[in-house]
């Protein structure tokens, strides 16, 4: 298999040399030694007439959880948890060398990368030999094992690409994982399965499954299935064979031989009193037979390891060697049990060879419950500030990556010093871990994730400044204001004249509202062409003044709307016209309505609450009320269950939330640029209902905290939108920010649900949007971070915003989710935005798809004090022309000196738009304004295989559409640069480019 692949690789290199017209530094899999027998060729033989038990030695190494990633690697802070990854890898390599039959799999590249850098060249050669012989095998291979509920697909693809690239460049084809392995995430997203399929994985194994779902699947022998993970991509493009492991990811009871375990070793000296071989063998055979009853073939898998195990690998391997020997010895007496060292890929190969049909699944595995009152739906919202910071960091990283390419070599070494994107890439990759952005780590670990993101952004700021200097011709210092959400920016607060550079990372023009903290009462703003821009000064709200503490002094905000070209920037000049007192105070009343040319929003004058939302273009109106509530978090002293709410689990004491206030105190700001109704519900809950002049979306900017706990009650705070839309108990959420799935109250598509938690059991992850609709109206809510939510009542949509809990939920973190900081010692204050869009259902995606992308990849503002040099280039676009609305630039990143990684995606599903759910063609040579594309070759999604070389196992579903044959026609020379994108398709290219800044 691999010799053929190597031949194809050599042919492709030759072809690329022809296309690129020069020597190419080959970035993908190197030829492996001819003696290599890795992958499927390295599997031990099995016996067709027996039950084959595949023992998989493994360790599960969290990239941060109870300890920081550094503490886990070094084995520091063992007072918290005994765990040291460097010692695990040292010990495993030593033990693998002692017996060629032994196997081990490793998952988290973030740890392996650190360990590898510290090894001698001789040790590295030894490890390469183990990999080439299939004795050490990598599975999954991403930088981390990402969370599946709260991660955005773009960040997941990035972290997988980083980990797999390291394995490719270090070990060649033998380092490429064949199997995706998510043994610990708390529920599983359909979009993750789709991505894994497009990355070339042959199969996927996970450990956690809803307890009711597992019971049903065990009875029907459907713990192994075919997951059809897209309703837009043609099968088998997003089909993924999926296996559910028998014991989570732990060994069967009684067979854990790690130093952290208490199970007795195999004592096989018959002359000693405690000889136990017969007992161990009989217990093992009984467990194996019972497991085989709930799986479909004569092959079963057992995970022999767990969290941070194998620090003393000798304990494990000495007992596993004995177990295999003594169980197999019984075959001479007629036993039909065959035990072998194996890996997930070797097990998968045997399932494929069985040539069976498999149950088909088209939904996802959310929500996950491990008992009747234990729904893991709290982490969808846990640590909302960290979730927002991670999302902003992703936006900043994509901007950093793009400007590194557009600005050329001067970006990394320029007038502001040496900048890099790698520090930010690693920080973002670690943040995707299933105990990072999920919010399920200890507080000091959450602080460490945030610190890493901040450090990465510091490195990127140098790069961005260098790049903008190269593109604009100005080396004036650039200032970054990262606290604009609380009206803090020292430059704009004090300067009489400054400029604002607005960089747009999207491939279409955007209009974006800018709010700058100022102390003057009148300003003039002009665009890149010197044209005056309508701007207004409004007072900073009292809530903002309170939450920013002493970090800023602005009494006003300067508000104006900017327009930025695709993949480029525009510069706006701001001049102080009048200092002095703030403008006239806001109106302390509730208006009947606010409106622009697109939307009208009405309010109830008696309560101060929203009462309706109208789309003036489509002439549709829905009744809409919105308020804030809190669920009383269970403390574990419930008559039905002792399960409390915690970082993972959402367990309200009652199905009826407490309303914070039935009325809101209001004040109004009405200008030509923006209209605001500022609502106060309590000292710790407020909101601004905001409508900009040119916006088709209504903004709800909420501020929650410090959540009071002086009544000794943990609180889970929600906002609820109640409408006149007839939803029939159905609503919709996105999967990792991409495809949308239908949800139904108290219902699961693949089993008959016995609902025991009417609120928590109906919560789902909302990564970027959720909507409710009927035949006439669709209300879409676009979020600025991952959150949990549900539709508990018809016409209703609720979203959890913030949680403050007083008890641990007994799932390992051993710490209540009670966030404070030195700035907020009485409890964390969190601010965020929801954007509401009201459309006719057939056209709703045309609005919410680009809107969500604007929130995920928002413009980056940089500031320059004083007058700009007259020769400064005030506007720039990296594209020759804007791309069609259906096309999204997912990745533009420097790969090597002259090589750029490009991902283009179709961002519409096949069914959701009459206009945009059509194939779109883009010409790569006519794409960029400053990059001359000299050559291109297509890769798989994770950029670790050439697209034409990617082959996967074929699987047959019991039901559903058959897989269609691949189109094998070669493109004509004329069409070589033409890239056609079908709905929901992502295409990945490696470009050889020449930068030509003009």
Secondary structure, 3 states (H helix, E strand, C coil): CHHHHHHHHHHHHHHHHHHHCCCCCCCCCCCCCCCCCCHHHHCCCCCCCCEEEEEEEECECCCCCCCCHHHHHHCCCCCCCCCCHHHHHHHHHHHHCCCCCCCEEECCHHHHHHHHHCCCHHHHHHHHHHHHCCCEEECCCCCCCECCCCCCHHHHHHHHHHHHHHHHHHHHHHHCCCEEEECCCCCECHHHHHHHHHCCCCEEEECCCCHHHHHHHHHHCCCEEEEECCCCCCCCCCEEEEEECCCCCCCCCCCCCCCCCCCCCCCCCCCCCCCCHHHHHHHHHHHHHHHHCCCCCCEEEEEECCECCCCCHHHHHHHHHHHHHHHHHHHHHCCCEEEEECCHHHHHHHHHHCCCEEEEECCCECCCECCCCCECCCCCCCCHHHHHHHHHHHHHHHHHHHHHHHCHHHHCEECCEECCCHHHHHHHHHHCECCCCCCCCCHHHHHHHHHHHHHHHHHHHHHHHHHHHHHHCCCCCCECCCEHHHCECHHHHHCCEEEEEEEECCCCCEEEEEEEEECCCEEEEECCCCCEECEEEEECCHHHHHHCCCCCCCCEEEEEEEEECCCEEEEEEEEEEECCCCCCCCECCCCCEEECCCEEEEECCCCCCEEEEEECCCCEEEEEEEEEEEEEECCCCCCCCCCCCCCCCCCECCCCCEECCCCCEEEEEECCCEEEEEEEEECCEEEEEEEECCCCCEEEEEEECCCCCCCCCCEEEEEEEEECCCCCCEEEEECCCCCEEEEECCCECCECCCCCCCCHHHCEEECCEEEEECCCCEEEEEECCCEEEECCCCCEEEEEEEEECCCCCCCCCCCCCCCCCCCCCCCCCEEEEEEEEEECHHHHHHHHHHHHHHHHCCCEEEEEECCCCCCCCCEEECECCCCCCCEEEEEEEECCCCEEEEEEEECCCCCCCCCCCCCEEEEHHHCECCEEEEEEEEECCCCCCEHHHCCCCCCEECCCCCCCCCCCCCCCCCCCCEEEECCCCEEEEEEEEEECCC
